[in-house]
Amino acid sequence: MNLEQDKAIEQKTDYSKAGTLLIDKPLRWTSFDVVSRVRSAMKRRYGKKHKVGHAGTLDPLASGLLIIATGANTKKINEYQDMEKEYTGVFFLGATRPSYDKETEVDETFSTENITEEAIYKATLKFMGEIDQVPPVYSAIKIDGKRAYESARKGKDLEMQSRKVTIKAFEITKIEMPYVHFKVICSKGTYIRSLARDFGQALGCGAYLDALIRTRIGDLKLENALSVEQVQDLFETGV
C-alpha cells in the first residue's frame, strides 16, 4: 500500500461503526460482488454482519472506482451518488449490440469507410451540456418492480423512458479505427453505454462500448483506490 493509497482509508478506523473505502472494482465483478466481499471481511474482523453499501453501480464489464460505505456512513451514499463522474474508455465503431457493450453478441454491422477523424471529433459536440438520454434495456433500472436487465435477458420488449443528464466534457483522446478512445465527465445517471449507441447513430455507422474505466467520483480518484485484495488485508491485519 503506497502513500497515495493511504488516502483511501482512515488509519485505525472502526469500519463496523462508520467508514468509507475507495476500491478499484475488477473487470467482470458486479458492484454487489465487491460489497459481499467487504461484508464478509468485516464479519471475520468484527464478528457479526454489518451495514455495507456501494455508491453508484459499475457494470461487470467496466472497472475502476467504486465507493464502499460501511456502518453509519451508508447514510452518505446519496451524497456520493450525486457527485460528478469521470470515465475513460473505448468505443467500437461499425457494429451494434443489444446491450450497447460486449455482454451481448453483435446484431448489426456497418461500413466505417467514409467516417473521418474530423467527423468523429465533430460528433462529440452533439452531446455536450444537458441532453436527453435513453438508458439501456440491459440496466439495473426497475420497471414494474423488476430490474430491466432481467426482462431483457428473457427477450421481453421494454420501453425505456428518456432522462435528462449532463455531459460536462467529452474528449476524443485517440483514434485507431475502428476503436475510438475517449474521456467523459458527466452527471449522475449518465449511461456511457447509451452514449456509445448515440454516438454511433450520430456518425451513421453504429457503435458499442468496448471498454470503460471510472477514474473519478467528485474529488475522489481511482489512483487512490485499493484493490479488493488490499481491502481484505486491511481487515485481516486489524487496521
HUDAFEN-V756870 format. One record per helix or strand. SS is the DSSP state (hx for helix, st for strand). FROM is the first residue (numbers start at 1). LEN is the number of residues. Records with the same first field share a line. If there is no record, write none. Layout:
SS->FROM-LEN / FROM-LEN
//
This chain:
hx->5-4 / 31-16 / 72-10 / 117-11 / 148-6 / 192-12 / 222-3 / 228-9
st->18-8 / 52-3 / 63-9 / 85-9 / 95-3 / 106-4 / 129-6 / 142-2 / 146-2 / 162-15 / 179-8 / 207-11 / 220-2 / 226-1
//
